[in-house]
């Protein structure tokens, strides 16, 4: 499930195909609330798990999420 609310979104995913995402603001601030998975940026994959927090800067305009993740992201 992906829901857009104001200046942010929540994403809940389950194992399976990747979910492509696009930049919607100047940057994206992401917190992994639960689960494990990965983010793929520019052909590199980075593991994600509960408790991770990271910033996607403006120059990153596309990324993919995989795994069983619940994230909360916000952007200006």
LOFINU-478022 format. One line per 8 residues: for each residue z negated, y negated, x negated of N, C-alpha, C, O. Coordinates in Angstrom, 1 decimal. Layout:
REM residues N
Z,Y,X,Z,Y,X,Z,Y,X,Z,Y,X | ...
END
This chain:
REM residues 76
0.0,1.2,-0.8,0.0,0.0,0.0,0.0,-1.2,-0.9,-0.8,-1.3,-1.9 | 0.8,-2.2,-0.6,0.8,-3.5,-1.3,0.7,-4.6,-0.2,1.6,-4.6,0.7 | -0.2,-5.4,-0.3,-0.4,-6.5,0.6,-0.4,-7.8,-0.1,-1.0,-8.0,-1.1 | 0.3,-8.8,0.4,0.3,-10.1,-0.2,-0.6,-11.0,0.6,-0.5,-11.1,1.9 | -1.5,-11.7,-0.1,-2.4,-12.6,0.6,-2.5,-13.9,-0.2,-3.2,-13.9,-1.2 | -2.0,-15.0,0.3,-2.1,-16.3,-0.4,-1.5,-16.2,-1.8,-0.4,-15.9,-2.0 | -2.4,-16.5,-2.8,-1.9,-16.6,-4.2,-2.2,-15.3,-4.9,-2.2,-15.3,-6.2 | -2.3,-14.2,-4.3,-2.5,-12.9,-5.0,-2.1,-11.7,-4.1,-1.6,-11.9,-3.0
-2.3,-10.6,-4.7,-1.9,-9.4,-3.9,-2.8,-8.2,-4.4,-3.5,-8.3,-5.4 | -2.9,-7.2,-3.5,-3.6,-6.0,-3.8,-2.6,-4.9,-3.8,-1.6,-4.9,-3.1 | -2.7,-3.9,-4.7,-1.8,-2.8,-4.8,-2.7,-1.5,-4.8,-3.6,-1.4,-5.7 | -2.3,-0.6,-4.0,-2.9,0.8,-4.1,-1.7,1.7,-4.2,-0.8,1.7,-3.4 | -1.8,2.6,-5.2,-0.7,3.5,-5.4,-1.2,4.9,-5.6,-2.4,5.1,-5.8 | -0.4,5.8,-5.5,-0.7,7.2,-5.7,0.3,7.8,-6.7,1.4,7.2,-6.9 | 0.0,8.9,-7.4,0.9,9.4,-8.4,2.3,9.6,-7.8,2.4,10.1,-6.6 | 3.2,9.3,-8.6,4.6,9.5,-8.1,5.5,8.5,-8.8,5.2,8.1,-9.9
6.6,8.2,-8.2,7.5,7.3,-8.9,6.9,5.9,-9.1,5.9,5.5,-8.5 | 7.5,5.2,-10.1,7.0,3.9,-10.4,7.3,2.8,-9.4,8.2,3.0,-8.6 | 6.5,1.8,-9.3,6.6,0.7,-8.4,7.0,-0.5,-9.2,6.2,-1.1,-10.0 | 8.3,-1.0,-9.0,8.7,-2.2,-9.8,8.1,-3.5,-9.2,8.0,-3.6,-7.9 | 7.7,-4.4,-10.0,7.0,-5.6,-9.6,7.7,-6.8,-10.3,8.3,-6.6,-11.4 | 7.7,-8.0,-9.6,8.3,-9.2,-10.2,7.3,-10.3,-10.2,6.4,-10.4,-9.4 | 7.5,-11.2,-11.2,6.6,-12.3,-11.4,6.8,-13.3,-10.2,7.9,-13.5,-9.7 | 5.7,-13.8,-9.7,5.7,-14.7,-8.5,5.1,-16.1,-8.9,5.1,-17.0,-8.0
4.5,-16.3,-10.1,3.9,-17.5,-10.4,4.0,-17.8,-11.9,4.9,-17.2,-12.6 | 3.2,-18.7,-12.4,3.3,-19.0,-13.8,2.8,-17.9,-14.7,3.2,-17.7,-15.9 | 1.8,-17.1,-14.2,1.3,-15.9,-14.9,0.7,-15.1,-13.8,0.6,-15.5,-12.7 | 0.3,-13.8,-14.2,-0.4,-12.9,-13.3,-1.6,-12.4,-14.0,-1.5,-11.8,-15.1 | -2.7,-12.5,-13.3,-4.0,-12.0,-13.8,-4.3,-10.7,-13.0,-4.3,-10.8,-11.8 | -4.6,-9.6,-13.7,-4.7,-8.3,-13.1,-6.1,-7.7,-13.4,-6.5,-7.7,-14.6 | -6.7,-7.1,-12.4,-7.9,-6.3,-12.6,-7.7,-4.9,-12.0,-7.2,-4.8,-10.8 | -8.0,-3.9,-12.7,-7.9,-2.5,-12.2,-9.3,-2.2,-11.5,-10.3,-2.0,-12.3
-9.3,-2.1,-10.2,-10.6,-1.9,-9.5,-10.9,-0.4,-9.5,-12.1,-0.1,-9.5 | -9.9,0.5,-9.4,-10.2,1.9,-9.4,-9.0,2.7,-9.8,-7.9,2.2,-9.7 | -9.2,3.9,-10.3,-8.1,4.8,-10.6,-7.7,4.7,-12.1,-8.2,4.0,-12.9 | -6.6,5.5,-12.3,-5.9,5.5,-13.6,-4.4,5.5,-13.4,-3.9,5.9,-12.4 | -3.7,4.9,-14.4,-2.3,4.9,-14.3,-1.7,4.2,-15.6,-2.3,4.3,-16.6 | -0.6,3.5,-15.4,0.0,2.8,-16.5,0.8,1.6,-16.0,1.2,1.6,-14.8 | 1.1,0.7,-16.9,2.0,-0.4,-16.7,3.1,-0.3,-17.7,2.8,-0.1,-18.9 | 4.3,-0.5,-17.3,5.4,-0.4,-18.2,6.0,-1.9,-18.3,6.4,-2.4,-17.2
6.1,-2.4,-19.5,6.6,-3.7,-19.7,7.6,-3.6,-20.9,7.3,-3.2,-22.0 | 8.8,-4.1,-20.6,9.9,-4.1,-21.7,9.9,-2.8,-22.5,9.9,-2.8,-23.7 | 10.1,-1.7,-21.7,10.2,-0.3,-22.3,9.0,0.2,-23.1,9.1,1.2,-23.8 | 7.9,-0.5,-22.9,6.6,0.0,-23.5,5.6,0.3,-22.4,5.6,-0.4,-21.4 | 4.9,1.4,-22.5,4.0,1.8,-21.5,2.6,1.7,-22.0,2.3,2.1,-23.1 | 1.7,1.1,-21.2,0.3,0.9,-21.6,-0.6,1.6,-20.5,-0.4,1.4,-19.3 | -1.6,2.4,-21.0,-2.5,3.1,-20.0,-3.4,2.1,-19.4,-3.8,1.1,-20.0 | -3.7,2.3,-18.1,-4.7,1.5,-17.3,-5.7,2.4,-16.7,-5.5,3.5,-16.4
-7.0,1.9,-16.6,-8.0,2.6,-15.9,-9.0,1.6,-15.4,-9.0,0.4,-15.7 | -9.9,2.1,-14.5,-10.9,1.2,-13.8,-11.6,0.4,-14.9,-12.1,0.9,-15.9 | -11.7,-0.9,-14.6,-12.4,-1.8,-15.5,-11.5,-2.6,-16.4,-12.0,-3.6,-17.0 | -10.2,-2.3,-16.5,-9.3,-3.0,-17.3,-8.9,-4.3,-16.6,-8.8,-4.4,-15.4 | -8.8,-5.4,-17.4,-8.4,-6.7,-17.0,-7.3,-7.2,-18.0,-7.5,-7.0,-19.2 | -6.3,-7.8,-17.5,-5.3,-8.3,-18.4,-4.5,-9.4,-17.7,-4.5,-9.6,-16.5 | -3.7,-10.2,-18.6,-2.9,-11.3,-18.2,-1.5,-11.0,-18.5,-1.2,-10.6,-19.7 | -0.6,-11.2,-17.6,0.8,-11.1,-17.8,1.4,-12.5,-17.9,1.4,-13.2,-16.9
1.8,-13.0,-19.1,2.2,-14.3,-19.3,3.6,-14.6,-18.6,4.3,-13.7,-18.2 | 3.9,-15.9,-18.5,5.1,-16.3,-17.8,6.4,-15.6,-18.3,7.3,-15.3,-17.5 | 6.5,-15.3,-19.6,7.7,-14.7,-20.1,8.0,-13.3,-19.6,9.1,-12.8,-19.7 | 6.9,-12.7,-19.1,7.1,-11.3,-18.5,7.4,-11.5,-17.0,6.5,-11.8,-16.2 | 8.6,-11.2,-16.7,9.0,-11.4,-15.3,9.2,-10.1,-14.5,9.3,-10.2,-13.2 | 9.2,-9.0,-15.1,9.3,-7.7,-14.5,8.4,-6.6,-15.1,8.3,-6.6,-16.4 | 7.8,-5.8,-14.3,7.0,-4.7,-14.8,6.9,-3.6,-13.8,7.3,-3.8,-12.7 | 6.4,-2.4,-14.2,6.3,-1.3,-13.3,4.9,-0.7,-13.4,4.3,-0.6,-14.5
4.4,-0.3,-12.2,3.1,0.4,-12.2,3.3,1.8,-11.8,4.2,2.1,-11.0 | 2.5,2.7,-12.4,2.5,4.1,-12.1,1.1,4.6,-12.0,0.2,4.1,-12.6 | 0.9,5.8,-11.3,-0.3,6.4,-11.3,-1.1,6.1,-10.0,-0.5,5.6,-9.1 | -2.4,6.5,-10.0,-3.2,6.4,-8.9,-4.1,5.2,-9.1,-5.2,5.3,-9.7 | -3.6,4.0,-8.8,-4.3,2.7,-9.1,-4.6,1.9,-7.9,-4.0,2.0,-6.9 | -5.7,1.2,-8.0,-6.1,0.1,-7.1,-6.3,-1.1,-7.9,-7.3,-1.2,-8.6 | -5.3,-2.1,-7.8,-5.4,-3.3,-8.6,-5.6,-4.5,-7.7,-5.1,-4.5,-6.5 | -6.1,-5.5,-8.2,-6.1,-6.9,-7.6,-5.5,-7.8,-8.6,-5.9,-7.9,-9.7
-4.5,-8.5,-8.1,-3.8,-9.5,-9.0,-3.7,-10.8,-8.4,-3.7,-10.9,-7.1 | -3.7,-11.8,-9.2,-3.6,-13.2,-8.6,-2.7,-14.0,-9.6,-2.5,-13.7,-10.8 | -2.1,-15.0,-9.0,-1.2,-15.9,-9.7,-1.2,-17.3,-9.1,-1.4,-17.4,-7.9 | -1.0,-18.3,-9.9,-1.1,-19.7,-9.3,0.2,-20.0,-8.4,0.3,-21.0,-7.8
END
